[in-house]
């Protein structure tokens, strides 16, 4: 069974909170905050992935670094 955690409605696991902080800081440093304002961080905890493909790409790279 999938467990979807909705941004703003659920508490994310610590790993996901760390990623959110990293991504926000990174996108601010490269002046690309539009991704943050247009896309919520909805997360599928059972699949360990974000529902938004752009955020998921960053998450994948961050998780293997």
Residue pairs with C-beta under 8 A, 6 or more apart in sequence:
1 46
2 44
2 46
2 47
3 44
3 45
3 46
4 42
4 43
4 44
4 45
4 51
5 11
5 12
5 16
5 42
5 43
5 44
5 45
6 40
6 42
7 40
7 41
7 42
7 43
8 40
12 20
12 41
12 43
13 45
16 41
16 43
19 59
19 62
19 63
20 41
22 62
23 36
23 55
23 58
23 59
23 62
24 36
26 58
27 33
27 35
27 36
35 54
35 55
39 52
39 54
39 55
40 52
41 50
41 52
41 55
42 50
42 51
42 52
43 49
43 50
43 51
44 50
44 51
49 56
49 59
50 56
50 59
